Amino acid sequence: MTEYSSHDWRKNTDDAIVVASDIGIKLEVNKSKVIFTNPKTLKTEEVEVSRLVRVFVNNRDDLKRSVK
């Protein structure tokens, strides 16, 4: 396991994986990014998957009724 600083969220996703269920490929979350076109700016953006997990967890805890 890699040593992370106390404020680095990736320490919480060290064992998490992303699965492409239709073809069975598994990727480590901390080594994966999502690349997409932002629909508001039409620019290509990159986001680390570990950051998406952090945002999801924080939103779920703060907004229990609106995140499913």
N, C-alpha and C positions, 0 to 999 in steps of 0.2 A: 504494500500500500504506500502511496505517495504521502509525504508530510505536507499538510495544508495549514495555512495560517488560521487563527481562530475565527476570522470573519469570512473565510472562503467557503462558499456554499457547496463547492464540489466535494468536500469531505462527506456530505450527506448523500451524495449520489455515486459514490465510488463503486458500489456493486450493482448499480442500475444498468439496464440494457434497453435498447430500442430493438423491436422485432418487426421485420417485414413479414407479417403473418402469411401472406399468400405464397411467398417463396422461401420462408424460413431463415432468412439472413438475420443474424444478431449483431448489433453494434454496441460498443461501450458508450454510455451517455456522455462521460467526460471527454471523449474523443470525437464527439459528433456535433455537427452544426446543421441548422435548417437554413437553406438559402431560398428566398422567395421574392416575389415582386410585391412591394408595398402598394396596396390598392389606392391609397390616398395620394402618394407622391409618384407612383409608377417607377420608383427606383428599386434596384436589386439590393436586398438587405441580407445580412447573415446574423443569426442568433445562435449562441451555444445552447444545446439541448438542456444542460444542467440549469441554465438561467430560466428556461421555460418551466422546468420542474419547480424551481423556487417561486416563480410568479404564481403558478397554479396553487401551490400549497398555501402561500400567503393569501391569495384571493379566496380560497376555500375557507380558510379560518376566519377571515374578516367579513366575508359576504356569503355566509352559509346557504342562503336561499337562492342566490343568483348563479352559482357555479355548479354545474352538474357533471 
